[in-house]
Amino acid sequence: MRKFKIVILIVLGLSFSITSAQAQFLGQLSTACTLPVGQYDLGGYFGVYEDAFAFFGQFRGGVADYFDLGMKLGVISFDPEFGESSQGIILGGDFKYQILDANLKDPFDLSIGAGLEFFSISDFNTFSFGANFCGSKDFPLAKGRIISPYGRLNLRGQREHFDAGSRWNDHADTDFKVGLNPGVSLKVSNNFQILGELQFDENFGFIGGVTYTFY
């Protein structure tokens, strides 16, 4: 029954995917598997989007069985619909709880979670908060390497604000958004992963980078 409810939720989420969505920028950059307690990920990534370019890092750690937390922080160059292109900061945080585990004979790994993201430049900022579903599957390769396709469905509320310096020209908008992030993680050693991820949002993009795991 639990698995059936999960499938229904995913189908309902996908049914909203025709909704227009202003992009987030920090992506997923992890599989559905959560980190064990006491294990940590440290990563560096870049993102190339239709209207932006970003560099950012991630720190992620396991805090309980099947539960981990992540934080991301970086810089972004963004060309908004209103105003001129500018540089600013971007930050986010999220948590994941794994509800399906392929090691326990489930068909794939699946986690649910929630996250927030905020970026700000000189005259434009966006704040979003929402829930997501992430699924993945590990496929062993030669020499101990593992390739893991994954995908995240992100359902969120988002507020955008443009400050033109005058209350007559300011613009603010709050809306419901949907994003889809398919990607691949290649584990080349026990401590090193290479990740690449596409972002299907109103602002299409590609995110790539490396993750180092330590205890």
C-alpha positions, 0 to 999 in steps of 0.5 A: 500500500505504501508503494502504491501511494508513492506512485500515485503522488509521483503521477500527480506531480508529473501531471503538473509538469506542464506548468510554466516554471522559473528555474532554480539553479542549484539542482539535485546533485545526489542520488536518492540514497542518503548518507550513513550517519557520520559520512559527509560529502563535499562538492564543487559544481558549475551551472550553465543556464539560458540566462545565468552562470553559477559556481557553487559548493555543497556540504552534505551529511548523514544525521540519522538512518535514511536521513541526510541534510545538505547545504549549498552556497555560491555565486551567480551571474544572472540576466533577469527579465527586468533590469540589467545583468548582474552578479550575486549570491545563491544559497540553498538547503535541503533534506532527504528521507529515503523510503525505498532501498534497492539493497532491501529488494525494492525495485529502486531507491526513492527519497522524499524531501524538502528544500529552499533556495534563495538568490539575490543580485543588485535589483532582483531576488528569488526565494523558493521552498517546496517538496521533491521526489528523487529516484535512482538506481545503481549499476555496477561497472568494472573495477568497482565503479558504479553508475547511477542514473537519477531524477528529481521532481521538484514541486515548489512555491516561488516568490520573485521580486524586482526592485526598480527603485520606485514603488510604481515600477517594482515587480513581485510575483508568487506562484507554484512551480515545477522542475525536473532534474535528470542526471547521472552520478559516476562513482570512480572510487570509494571517495570520488564521484563525477556528476552531470545533471540537466535541468528542465525548467523554464530556464533550461540548464546543465550542472556538473561537478565532482563530489568527495566523500569522507568520514 
